[in-house]
Amino acid sequence: MTYAVIRIRGTINISKDIADTMKFLRLNKSNHCVVIPENPQYNGMLQKAKDYITWGEIQPETLARMLVTRGSAAGEKITDSYVKKNSKFKSVIAFAKAVAKGDESMGSLSGLGPVLRLHPPLKGFEGVKKPYTLGGSLGYRGEKINDLLTRMLFVHGD
């Protein structure tokens, strides 16, 4: 299983512990997203930074759309031909399925950066100071992360 992790809050008044955790997760700015595997080390980091990030299980379709719209590798757009040329997969969706299942990592596609820069969500965040369970945006949100990612991938004409 693979998590999509999005930084919600900025750097003002953040403790050094949490700032270091954000650096290890490569979440340096708001609206940055990383895709990480589920394991005890990452789970500990997510719990430490839960007041600044949101995360959940990503669907392959959402990941494929994120790669096509917001991903870039060495200045090139991510397309089926790029994936076929630079990995063992034949298409973006096949690569996304393997990553979402946890069989591959984002780094297995050569040239792909670890961070995807997203737009702020359409219609905004629910609240940047409350946990998701209380109607906010922070913390674990499970499968609902895909809804947030879809709102953050809005492109004019969609």
N, C-alpha and C positions, 0 to 999 in steps of 0.2 A: 504494500500500500504506500502511496505517496501523498505528501501534503503540499498544498500551495500555501505559502506564508506571505502575508502582505503587511507592510508597515503602515500604520494608520497615523500615529502621532509623531511629532517632530523631536528636536533635540533639546529644547528648553527645559531646564531643571531636571535633567535625567541623571540618575546616579551612575558612577563610574562602572559599577558591576553590570548594569543593564546596557550601558554604552558599549562595553566590551563584548557582551553577548550579541548585540546588534551587529557589531563589526564581524564577529565570527560567522553570523548568519548572512553577511554581505548585504544587510538592509541599511544602507547609509542615508537614504532620504525617504520621505513620505511617498506613498503610492508605488514603491518598488516591490517587486514580487520575486520570490525564489521558490523553486520546486525541490523539496528535500525528501529523502526516504524516511519512513517511520522506524526509529530505533531509539533505545533508551537515552543515548547522548543527546540527540536532537530533541527528544521529548522534555528533557531537563531544561534545555535552553528555551524551549517554547514556554514552559511554565514560569521560568524566571522573567521573561519579557512579555508576559501575557497582558500587561497593562498598556502596551504600546503597539501590539500586533494583533492580527486575526489570522486564523488558519483553519483548514479543513481538508477533507479528501477530495482530490481533483478528479474529474471525469476526463476520459481520453478526448472526447469531442471538444471540451472547453480548452484543454491543453493544446490541441491541434490548432484551434482558432487563435489562441494566444501566440503561438509560434509564428503563424502566418501573418497576423496583423502587427505584432509588436516585437517579434524576434528578428535579430540580425546577426549574421556571422561574417566577420571580416568585411563589413560594409555591404554585404549582399543580403537580399531578402531570403527568408526560408521558404523554399518551394519543394515540390516533389523531386524535381531534378537535382536540387542541391542536396537533399537528404540522400538520394540514391548514389550521388557521387562521393559523399563524405561519410557514409556509414554503411552498415550492412542491411539497412532497411530500404524498402522500395518506395515508400511514400511517407508523408508527414503524419498521417493518421496511424500507420503501422508503428512509427517511432513513438508517437504519443501513447498508444496502447501499451507498449512495452515499458515506458517510463511510468505511466499511471499504475501499472500492475506492480512495479518495483523491480522488474527484471533488468532494466537499464537505468543509467543516470543521464541527466541533461548533458554532462560532460562527454558522453560517448559520441556526440555529434561534433566533429572537429570544427573549431572556430566559433561555436556558439558561446556567447557570454553567459555567465551564471545568473545575471539579474535581468529581469524584464521590467522595463519602465512603463507604467500604466497611466492612463488618464484618471483624474478624480472620477468617482462614480456618478453616473447620470442620476439626478435627484438627490445627490449627496449621501453622506454617511448617516446612519441612524442616530449616532451620538458618540463622540470620541472620548468620553470619560466614563462610560458605563459598560459593563460586560454584556455580551450578546444575550445571555440568559435573562437580563433585566431590560431588554429593549435597546441596548447600545450596539456598538460595533466591535468591541474588543473581545479577545479570547477565542476559544474553540467554537466553531459553528458547524462542523460536520459537512454534510453534502451541500448545505446552503452557501458554501463558499463559491460554488459555481454560479449562483445567481449574482453575487457581488462581482465576480470576475467578468461576467457578461455585461454588467452595467459599466464596468471600467474599460471595456473594449469597444465601447460605442464609437462608431465611425459614421460621419455624415453620409446619409443615404441608406443606412441599415433600417 
